[in-house]
Amino acid sequence: MKLKAVAVGAVLLVLVGQCDDAQPAPDVRDSSQARAGAERSAAPKAPRARPRRTPSASPTTSGPSPSASATAGQQAGRGTALAALGLLAVKGRAPMTGYDRDRFGPAWLDADRNGCDTRNDVLREHLSAITVEGNGCVVATGAYDDPYTGSRIDYRQGDGFLIDIDHVVSLGNAWATGAFRWDITTRAALANDHLNLLPADAGANRQKGDGDAATWLPSNKPFRCLYVARQVAVKSKYDLWLTAPEKAATERVLASCPDQLLVADTWGAPTRVDHDISDPGVPASMPTESPAPAVVGGGSTYFENCDAARSPGAAPVHLGDPGYGTHLDRDGDGTACE
């Protein structure tokens, strides 16, 4: 019996060994992948790279931030004062016949209809530490760093020797360089346009009078570039011309600051006011309903005045055109009723 049991045990051992030998061998590829996986798990993770954005050709999706783009665009659109100066016409001074401050409208209008007159609007815009009277408009006191003289002014309302509001392009100069031919609504627009207005030391402003850049410049020399750049901006907006001496003087100033930008018209005032005002220089008896008719006949055209030329759309009338006459061409440049 013992021998029989030993034999059975031996057989069982042989069968078990054969079963173990029948187990499949481990897959080498699986082992390699497992090791690689283990190595990746053990190694520190590298930071994930952010995807790069390829700039679009569209200007709306590339370049500076929107605010920077807007600023750069405004500066590029304005250009330099020197470049704008080169685009202005140069002519002689028209006569001052008929000039009067009242022909630029009342001083001062509420041009923008905000309930306050233009003078106090300008004071509120430029002065600091202001106090305002009970009506909410009149500036009672304030402080001002005057760019014309470089001095500081402590302003008190009612003291007429402290601050004037300067017309940067003086109204007399404007009259002699084109404004004489405007109607009063355009002249009043110029007289109340914030682009053409700055508080100034009263003494300096009165010394300036109706001077242009050839006859008067601020005593504060660092301000001169900005001052003439503002004059060029006003003349560009209102299509006023320059005299030859005025242009030469402006060029001399800008030669020291050739990159000076044209002053931006951030106020955007229209070039006509919508107020019901009359021109005191136009006689009440003068007919205003319709222009004098054009006289046409015998193969020739005659316009009694520029209103007559404008009525049929003939203006401007150039030298050699039907209807051209020296009585229409006041500045003698060959173009009448501009």
GIPE-V601975 format. One line per field, one symbol per residue. burial: + if it has 9 or more other C-alpha atoms within 8 Angstrom, else -. Layout:
burial->???
This chain:
burial->------------------------------+------------------------------+------+-----+--+++++-++--+-+++-+----+--++++--++++----+++-+++++-++--+-++---+++++++++++++---++++-----+++++++++++++++++++---+++++++++++++++++++-++--+--++++--++-+--++++++++++++++---+++++-++++++-++---+-++++--------++-----+------------+-+------++++++-+++----+++++---+++--++-----+++-
